[in-house]
């Protein structure tokens, strides 16, 4: 038996898009620990594209904007396992189809869609699966290292992630009335994923963040997955309503002397 005691535990992982996804790394790490992983993806097209990556694990389609599909997902998962020991929420979306705009020009439609998919879906999934959860199940969401850094190119996803962070605390409190289900998040710094590649100007931000880490090496997706798997295990039983920040020390290193020097005395072009 491994230290994490995840053998035979049934865990639903949502949001796999490709091999670079945080959800993919979490799922594969869980499988390596002996867990029974069930996957949920956004569309039939996505299911076809990741099928070879996830086979032979069960995989279902659920677009979380459609509440009927969330209900259907619960029924499908219930047929696969009688008890769900964990849920991974790795779902987020912001519409940048019209290009990057100043935050104050964010449309109501785009903002509400972002909050619906990136935050409310966790609330809806948790409520829908509450009767299937083991009494001490663990729910883990994927957040960001800080929601107080107003990065222009991240736009309204920042407030949506802030809502997600707050929702975890309220879910932990409300579920405590009838269970010991825990709600936590892994709050990652900048990662090299396909989703982040769609953010305008992300590469420059990623390279800057890498220089701000204490080790001068960017955060790895597998490091985030490792923390998530720990939170899904019984070894983290004392952790509830918390966000575990993974940023390789970036948040305490804004005044790194080399970064400050280059900012004040930029290299000649």
C-alpha positions in Angstrom: 0.0 0.0 0.0 1.3 3.5 -0.9 1.5 6.3 1.6 -1.4 8.1 0.0 -3.8 5.1 0.3 -5.6 5.8 -3.0 -5.8 2.3 -4.2 -9.3 1.4 -5.4 -10.6 4.9 -4.7 -13.0 6.3 -7.4 -12.2 9.8 -8.5 -13.9 12.0 -11.1 -11.5 14.2 -13.1 -13.0 16.9 -15.2 -11.5 19.2 -17.8 -8.9 17.2 -19.7 -8.2 18.9 -23.0 -4.9 17.4 -24.0 -1.6 16.0 -22.7 -0.6 19.4 -21.3 -3.7 19.8 -19.2 -3.4 19.9 -15.4 -6.3 17.5 -15.3 -4.5 15.0 -17.5 -1.4 15.1 -15.2 -3.7 14.7 -12.1 -5.5 11.8 -13.6 -2.4 9.9 -14.7 -0.8 10.4 -11.3 -4.0 9.1 -9.6 -3.9 6.1 -11.9 -0.3 5.4 -11.0 -1.4 5.4 -7.3 -4.0 2.8 -8.0 -7.1 4.9 -8.1 -10.0 4.3 -10.4 -10.2 7.5 -12.4 -13.3 8.5 -14.3 -12.9 11.4 -16.8 -15.4 14.0 -17.9 -14.6 16.1 -21.0 -16.5 19.0 -22.6 -17.7 17.6 -25.9 -17.8 14.6 -28.2 -15.1 16.2 -30.3 -12.8 16.5 -27.2 -13.6 12.9 -26.3 -12.5 11.7 -29.7 -9.2 13.8 -29.5 -8.2 12.5 -26.0 -9.5 8.9 -26.2 -6.1 7.4 -26.8 -4.6 9.4 -24.0 -7.2 8.2 -21.4 -8.1 4.7 -22.5 -9.2 2.3 -20.9 -10.5 4.6 -18.2 -14.3 5.5 -18.4 -14.9 8.8 -20.1 -18.1 10.8 -20.3 -19.1 14.1 -22.0 -20.4 17.0 -20.0 -20.7 20.6 -21.0 -21.1 22.3 -17.6 -23.1 25.2 -19.1 -25.9 22.7 -19.6 -27.3 21.6 -16.2 -29.1 18.7 -17.7 -25.7 17.3 -18.8 -24.4 17.6 -15.2 -27.3 15.5 -14.1 -26.6 13.0 -16.8 -23.0 12.8 -15.8 -24.0 11.9 -12.2 -26.1 9.1 -13.5 -23.4 7.8 -15.8 -20.8 7.9 -13.0 -23.2 6.2 -10.6 -23.4 3.3 -13.0 -19.6 3.1 -13.0 -19.0 3.3 -9.2 -21.3 3.2 -6.2 -19.2 5.7 -4.3 -17.1 8.7 -5.4 -14.1 9.4 -3.2 -13.0 12.5 -5.0 -13.7 15.2 -7.6 -11.3 17.3 -9.5 -12.6 20.6 -11.0 -10.2 21.7 -13.7 -12.6 23.8 -15.8 -12.3 27.4 -16.9 -13.2 29.5 -19.9 -12.9 33.1 -21.0 -13.9 34.3 -24.4 -11.1 36.2 -26.1 -12.5 35.7 -29.6 -12.8 39.5 -30.0 -9.3 40.1 -28.8 -8.0 41.6 -25.5 -10.0 44.6 -24.2 -9.5 46.8 -21.1 -11.2 45.2 -18.1 -13.8 48.0 -17.8 -15.0 47.1 -21.4 -15.8 43.5 -20.4 -19.2 42.5 -21.7 -21.9 41.2 -19.3 -22.3 38.1 -21.5 -18.6 37.2 -21.5 -18.2 37.9 -17.8 -21.2 35.8 -16.7 -20.3 32.9 -19.0 -16.8 32.9 -17.5 -18.2 32.8 -14.0 -20.7 30.1 -14.9 -18.1 27.8 -16.4 -15.1 28.6 -14.2 -16.9 28.9 -10.8 -20.6 28.0 -10.7 -19.9 24.7 -12.3 -18.1 23.6 -9.2 -21.1 24.5 -7.0 -23.5 22.7 -9.3 -21.3 19.6 -9.7 -20.8 19.4 -5.9 -24.5 19.6 -5.2 -25.4 17.1 -7.9 -22.9 14.5 -6.7 -23.4 15.0 -2.9 -25.3 11.8 -2.5 -22.7 9.8 -4.4 -19.8 11.2 -2.4 -18.1 9.1 0.3 -18.7 10.8 3.7 -15.0 11.9 3.7 -14.6 12.6 0.0 -12.2 15.3 -1.2 -13.0 18.0 -3.8 -10.0 19.8 -5.4 -10.3 22.7 -7.8 -7.5 24.3 -9.9 -7.1 27.9 -9.1 -4.4 30.6 -9.6 -1.6 31.7 -7.3 -3.2 35.1 -6.6 -6.4 36.9 -7.6 -5.0 40.2 -6.4 -2.5 40.7 -9.2 -4.3 42.6 -12.0 -2.6 41.2 -15.0 -4.1 43.0 -18.0 -4.0 39.9 -20.3 -5.7 37.7 -17.7 -8.7 40.0 -17.7 -12.0 38.9 -16.1 -10.7 35.4 -15.5 -9.1 36.8 -12.4 -12.4 37.8 -10.7 -13.9 34.5 -11.8 -11.1 32.6 -10.1 -11.6 34.8 -7.0 -15.2 33.7 -6.9 -14.0 30.1 -7.2 -11.7 30.6 -4.3 -14.4 32.0 -2.1 -16.9 29.4 -3.2 -14.6 26.6 -1.8 -14.9 28.0 1.7 -18.7 28.3 1.5 -19.0 24.8 0.1 -16.8 23.4 2.8 -19.0 25.1 5.4 -22.3 24.0 3.9 -21.2 20.4 3.4 -20.0 20.2 7.0 -23.6 20.1 8.1 -24.0 16.5 6.9 -20.6 15.2 5.9 -16.8 15.4 6.2 -16.3 16.2 2.5 -13.4 18.6 2.1 -13.0 21.4 -0.5 -9.6 22.7 -1.4 -7.7 24.1 -4.4 -4.2 24.0 -5.9 -3.4 27.6 -6.8 -0.8 27.5 -9.5 1.5 30.1 -10.9 2.0 30.4 -14.6 2.1 27.1 -16.4 2.9 26.0 -20.0 -0.5 24.6 -21.0 -2.6 24.9 -24.2 -5.3 26.8 -22.4 -2.8 29.5 -21.2 -1.3 29.7 -24.7 -4.7 31.2 -25.8 -4.2 34.2 -23.5 -2.8 37.2 -25.4 0.8 38.0 -24.5 1.0 35.0 -22.2 4.4 33.9 -23.3 6.1 37.1 -22.2 4.3 36.9 -18.8 5.4 33.2 -18.5 9.0 34.0 -19.2 9.0 36.9 -16.7 7.4 34.8 -14.0 10.1 32.1 -14.5 12.8 34.7 -13.8 10.9 35.7 -10.6 10.9 32.2 -9.2 13.5 31.6 -6.5 14.9 28.7 -8.5 14.8 30.5 -11.8 12.9 27.6 -13.3 9.2 27.7 -14.1 6.5 25.8 -12.2 5.9 22.4 -13.8 2.4 21.1 -14.4 3.3 17.8 -12.7 4.2 19.7 -9.5 0.6 21.0 -9.4 -0.7 17.6 -10.1 1.3 16.1 -7.2 -0.2 18.6 -4.8 -3.7 18.0 -6.0 -3.3 14.2 -5.6 -2.1 14.8 -2.0 -5.2 16.9 -1.3 -7.4 14.1 -2.8 -5.8 11.6 -0.4 -6.6 10.8 3.2 -3.2 12.1 4.2 -4.5 15.7 3.8 -7.5 15.0 6.1 -6.7 18.1 8.2 -6.8 20.5 5.3 -10.2 22.0 4.4 -11.3 25.3 2.7 -7.7 26.1 1.8 -5.8 27.1 -1.3 -2.3 25.6 -1.7 -0.2 28.1 -3.6 2.4 26.7 -6.0 4.5 29.4 -7.5 8.1 28.3 -6.8 8.5 31.3 -4.5 7.5 33.9 -7.1 5.2 35.8 -4.8 8.0 36.7 -2.4 10.6 37.6 -5.0 9.2 40.7 -6.8 12.3 42.7 -5.7 14.9 40.3 -6.9 18.0 42.4 -7.4 18.7 41.2 -10.9 15.1 41.8 -12.0 15.2 45.3 -10.5 18.5 46.1 -12.1 17.3 45.1 -15.6 14.1 47.1 -15.1 16.0 50.3 -14.1 18.8 49.8 -16.5 17.5 47.9 -19.5 20.0 46.2 -21.8 20.7 48.3 -24.9 18.8 47.0 -28.0 
